[in-house]
Amino acid sequence: MNAERHPLHRDRPRSSARPKQRPGVSFIVCTRDRAAVLEACLDSIRAACRAHPAFAAELVVVDNGSRDGTAEYLASVAATSDISVTGISEARPGLAAARNAGLARARGRVLAFIDDDCRLDRNYLIDLERHYAGGEKWLIRGGRVEIGDARDLPFTIKRCDKRERLTPSVHPGGFVLGCNMTMHRDVAARIGPFDERFGAGGALRSAEDTDYLVRAMLAGMAVEYVPDMTIFHHHGRRGRKAVDRLHRDYHFGNGALCLKHMRRAPWLLRHFYWAARAAMRELFGGPRFDQELRLSHWPIVLMNLAGAAKFMLLVLAGRSGQAQPVQEAIEARAEAGAQ
């Protein structure tokens, strides 16, 4: 994990464009070489802000090492936008590092993490303000994630119609998706920065958002899903290979998550047991993990074990060069078995 003091407590750089009044919400968007989809994302956020101008908002966009002209595009948007837009650069690779950079710069009372391949519903801010108007702030809240393009496979979406809260009986992975995750800034200050070992581009590939949910629960906070606050996910995955790869990466991170929190959240082990039992039943004609996408339980089990092993090696070896060959061998064997 990043050893620096929490991003919300760092001194922030001065900016002549910074509004004097603290905005009600900061939209934090992290991106890397996705200028083609980023423009539509930012346009949708600004449209939602214009639809509800009474709720002051700002946009914080973190460029995580792009080489496709993203920095120039952000400079142009910041200079002409009617909504406050701040583009910042984070050279350290990985989504968790980029999220932490966004936390360091965001000024809003509420923080909303939106992925660069997502587009906001026009009423998003109206829904968000209504939910936070009640005064309950010690929770993480996520909203509906719809498929953005009918040609994309129905993966990384959340379409439940009921408002519900996370309990240990439900696996935290995907309960609130990191592409549509909000919290009061005091919640982020209490939980701390994202664990930079997790997440896309990090050693553990995924689960930086799920790790944050577990840490919130361990700190006595609620995790809530609401069936509005809608975004549309244009993830672009239309072939089996891309979905299978993401399926494996998610459960690689979840395995590391299980080992990290095993002592304080032993209920995570119960979910591994259930996955292993379902995998065994699948051998004898039992149902797959996802019937529509024909995703098996076996990659979950194998990648959970590989992710836990990788996490253990990271802890013991501190990512030393001596541990790297062992880590690579573990991952390669798990990948081969899961395919």
Secondary structure, 3 states (H helix, E strand, C coil): CCCCCCHHHCCCCCCCCCCCCCCCEEEEEEECCCHHHHHHHHHHHHHHHHHCCCCCEEEEEEECCCCCCHHHHHHHHHHHCCCEEEEEECCCCCHHHHHHHHHHHCCCCEEEEECCCEEECCCHHHHHHHHHCCCCCCEEEECCEEECCCCCCCCCCECCCCCEECCCCCCCCCCCCCCEEEEEHHHHHHHCCCCCCCCCCCCCCCCHHHHHHHHHHHCCCEEEECCCCCEEECCCCCCHHHHHHHHHHHHHHHHHHHHHCCCCCCHHHHHHHHHHHHHHHHHCCCCCCECCCCECCHHHHHHHHHHHHHHHHHHHHCCCCCCHHHHHHHHHHHHHHHC
